[in-house]
Amino acid sequence: MDAQHLSGKLPEHSLLQILTEGELSELLQTARLNEAAKGDVLLRQGDRGDSLIILLDGQARVTVYTANGREIVLEYAGAGSVLGEIALLDGGARTASVIAMEPLRYLSLGRSAFEGLISQNHQIALRIMRELALRLRVANQTIETDRAYAAAPRLARFLLRLIRGEGQPVITLSQTELSMFAGISRENINRQLSLWSQAGVTAVEQGGIRILDPATLEDIAASVD
């Protein structure tokens, strides 16, 4: 893995996007390349946070487990995503687990290397603050959705959030995964998608859900009932 290859995998919002290829090269000298199979835990909730990871390919889900064992999916991460930086920054335990949804590769970067990176490039510290602020905003919106919205608007908001993250109108998640993400039963999701398919808003295809009418979905997401 060279710096040019890594740079091409980083999305615009990535914490590392502002680094030059030279700075990325220095970073890669201290990073470790890892491979994971489907179902492997890349970061585990409650563990000591002494490293962060950068996904190179594949998809992983970021999830938390409640005291009663319920799994709540916070987000789905793809190539270029930087994960695990919160525990790395505050020295606390991992706040969530990251689980591979398919075979993937990722880089692991230790605390000392990351702190050295920040000390040499103050712009990345500002980017971290913006990223954490964005995550707080998303968390607040999720809480609002859970408390104030019925199933249809809630599902619409989560679908829109997913297609914005993917940058394409097809969501490649099973209805079970979507159920964990939106906090809605699989039966309700299946019923709602069937209604929307009849109305031409969505289409359930093999391997995913296609958004046919995002404008109508936006209207549904904005409604309360």
C-alpha positions in Angstrom: 0.0 0.0 0.0 1.5 3.3 -1.1 0.5 6.9 -0.3 -1.0 7.5 -3.7 -3.2 4.4 -3.4 -4.4 5.3 0.1 -5.1 8.9 -1.0 -7.4 7.7 -3.7 -9.4 5.6 -1.2 -10.0 8.5 1.3 -13.4 10.1 1.0 -13.6 13.9 1.2 -14.7 13.9 4.8 -11.9 11.6 5.9 -9.7 12.9 8.8 -6.6 12.1 6.7 -7.8 13.8 3.4 -5.9 17.0 4.2 -2.5 15.2 4.4 -0.1 15.4 1.5 1.3 12.3 -0.1 4.5 12.8 1.8 2.8 12.9 5.1 0.7 9.9 4.2 3.9 8.1 3.3 5.3 8.8 6.8 2.1 7.6 8.3 2.2 4.3 6.4 5.7 3.6 7.7 4.2 3.2 11.2 0.8 1.6 10.2 0.1 -2.1 10.1 -1.8 -3.8 7.3 -4.5 -6.3 8.4 -7.0 -8.6 6.8 -10.4 -9.6 8.2 -13.1 -12.1 7.3 -16.8 -11.5 7.4 -18.0 -11.3 11.0 -14.5 -10.4 12.4 -14.5 -7.8 15.2 -12.0 -5.0 14.2 -12.6 -2.9 17.3 -14.5 -4.2 20.4 -16.7 -2.0 22.6 -15.2 -1.7 26.1 -11.6 -2.6 25.0 -8.7 -0.2 25.6 -8.5 2.3 22.8 -4.8 2.4 21.9 -5.1 2.5 18.1 -7.4 3.6 15.2 -8.1 1.9 11.9 -8.5 3.0 8.3 -10.7 0.8 6.1 -9.0 0.2 2.7 -11.9 -1.8 1.1 -15.1 -3.6 2.0 -17.8 -2.5 4.5 -18.1 -2.7 8.2 -20.8 -1.8 10.7 -20.3 0.4 13.8 -22.5 -0.9 16.5 -23.1 -0.7 20.3 -24.5 -3.3 22.6 -26.9 -2.3 25.4 -26.8 -3.8 28.9 -29.6 -6.2 27.9 -27.6 -7.4 24.9 -29.5 -5.5 22.2 -27.4 -4.4 19.2 -27.9 -0.9 17.9 -26.2 0.0 14.6 -24.8 3.5 14.5 -23.5 3.6 11.0 -22.0 1.6 8.1 -18.5 2.4 7.1 -16.8 1.9 3.8 -13.4 2.3 2.2 -11.4 5.3 3.5 -13.3 5.5 6.8 -11.3 6.3 9.9 -12.6 4.6 13.0 -11.6 4.3 16.7 -10.2 7.8 17.1 -12.5 8.8 20.0 -11.0 6.3 22.5 -7.5 7.1 21.0 -8.0 10.8 21.8 -9.6 10.6 25.3 -7.7 7.5 26.5 -11.0 5.8 27.5 -12.6 2.5 26.5 -14.0 1.8 23.0 -17.5 3.3 22.8 -18.6 0.9 20.0 -17.6 -2.2 18.1 -16.7 -2.3 14.5 -17.6 -5.6 12.7 -16.6 -6.6 9.2 -19.6 -7.3 6.9 -17.5 -8.9 4.2 -13.8 -9.7 3.7 -11.8 -6.5 3.9 -8.4 -5.0 4.6 -7.6 -2.2 7.0 -4.6 -0.3 8.4 -4.0 0.0 12.2 -2.3 3.0 13.6 -1.0 3.3 17.2 -1.5 6.1 19.6 2.1 7.5 19.5 2.1 7.7 15.7 -1.3 9.4 15.7 -0.3 11.9 18.3 2.9 12.6 16.3 0.8 13.2 13.3 -1.4 15.8 15.1 1.6 17.6 16.6 3.1 18.0 13.1 -0.1 19.0 11.4 -2.5 21.2 13.4 -5.0 21.2 10.6 -5.9 17.6 11.2 -6.8 18.5 14.8 -9.3 21.0 13.4 -10.7 18.3 11.1 -11.1 15.9 14.0 -13.1 18.6 15.9 -15.4 19.0 12.9 -15.8 15.3 12.5 -16.7 14.8 16.1 -19.1 17.7 15.9 -20.7 16.1 12.8 -21.1 12.8 14.7 -22.7 14.6 17.6 -25.1 16.2 15.2 -26.0 12.9 13.6 -26.5 11.3 17.1 -28.8 14.1 18.1 -30.8 13.7 14.9 -31.1 9.9 15.6 -32.4 10.6 19.1 -34.9 13.0 17.6 -36.0 10.5 15.0 -36.4 7.7 17.6 -38.5 9.9 19.9 -40.6 12.1 17.5 -41.2 10.1 14.3 -43.5 7.2 13.5 -42.1 4.2 11.6 -42.6 5.5 8.0 -40.9 8.9 8.5 -38.2 7.3 10.6 -37.4 4.7 7.9 -37.4 7.4 5.2 -34.9 9.4 7.2 -32.6 6.5 7.7 -32.8 5.5 4.0 -31.9 9.1 2.9 -29.0 9.1 5.4 -27.7 5.9 3.8 -27.9 7.0 0.2 -26.2 10.3 1.1 -23.4 8.3 2.6 -23.1 5.9 -0.3 -23.5 8.6 -2.9 -25.8 6.3 -5.0 -29.5 5.5 -5.0 -29.1 1.8 -4.1 -28.7 0.6 -0.5 -26.9 -2.7 -0.3 -28.2 -3.8 3.1 -30.5 -6.6 4.0 -33.8 -5.8 5.7 -32.4 -7.4 8.9 -29.4 -5.0 8.9 -31.7 -2.1 8.1 -33.9 -3.1 11.0 -31.0 -2.9 13.4 -30.0 0.5 12.0 -33.4 2.1 12.1 -34.7 0.5 15.2 -37.8 -0.8 13.4 -39.0 -4.4 13.2 -38.2 -6.3 10.0 -41.9 -7.0 9.5 -42.7 -3.2 9.6 -39.8 -2.5 7.2 -41.0 -5.1 4.8 -44.6 -3.8 4.9 -43.5 -0.2 4.4 -41.2 -1.0 1.5 -44.0 -3.0 -0.1 -46.3 0.1 0.1 -43.6 2.4 -1.2 -42.8 0.0 -4.1 -46.5 0.1 -5.1 -46.3 3.9 -5.1 -43.1 4.0 -7.1 -41.0 5.5 -4.3 -38.6 2.5 -3.8 -37.9 -0.9 -5.4 -36.6 -4.0 -3.6 -34.1 -5.6 -5.8 -31.8 -8.6 -5.4 -29.1 -7.4 -3.1 -30.5 -4.0 -2.2 -33.1 -1.3 -2.1 -33.3 1.3 -4.9 -34.6 4.7 -4.2 -36.8 5.7 -7.2 -38.3 8.9 -6.0 -36.0 10.7 -3.4 -38.1 13.9 -3.5 -41.2 12.0 -2.2 -39.0 10.2 0.3 -37.8 13.6 1.6 -41.5 14.6 2.1 -42.2 11.5 4.0 -39.1 12.0 6.1 -40.3 15.5 7.0 -43.7 14.4 8.2 -44.4 13.4 11.8 -47.3 11.0 11.3 
